[in-house]
Amino acid sequence: MVSMKVQYNGDLRCTATHIKSGNQVITDAPTDNNGKGEAFSPTDLLCTSLSTCMMTLMGIAANSKEIQLGQIDADIEKIMGSDPRRVSGINIQFRIQSLGYTDREKDILKNAALTCPVAKSIHPDIALGIDFQFV
C-alpha cells in the first residue's frame, strides 16, 4: 500500500503528500546546490526526521513509564560533506523542560531518543552529536 506520493514541480522543487492525512511537505534545493532555498531541502528533512523521531520516542517512553513530559525544543545543525556531496554530520541540542526528573527518568528519555528508528537507520559514517539539556 502506498503511504506517500511525491511530485516534481519543476525548478528543483517537489511536493510530498502523506496519503492518509493529505498533509503536504514542499522541498526545495538549497542555495548552495543550485536551488532557491525557500523550503526544507531533502537533507534538511533527514536531520529534521532524526530530531522528530527522537522526540516521538521520548514521548512514547514517557507515556509507557508514566513520566510527565514537558516542552522539548531542539536546535539542529546539518554538516555537509563533499566528494561525494552528502550529510556528514548532524548535531542536535535538545532542551527538555525539567519537571524534577530523577537520573533514571532522564536516562529512560535519553535512551528512548537514541534508539529511535531513524537513528538506527542513519549510516555510521554520519557523525552524530546529540546533547540533552534538562532546563
Secondary structure, 3 states (H helix, E strand, C coil): CCCEEEEEEECCEEEEEECCCCCEEEEECCHHHCCCCCCECHHHHHHHHHHHHHHHHHHHHHHHCCCCCCCEEEEEEEEEECCCCEEEEEEEEEEECCCCCCHHHHHHHHHHHHCCHHHHHCCCCCEEEEEEEEC
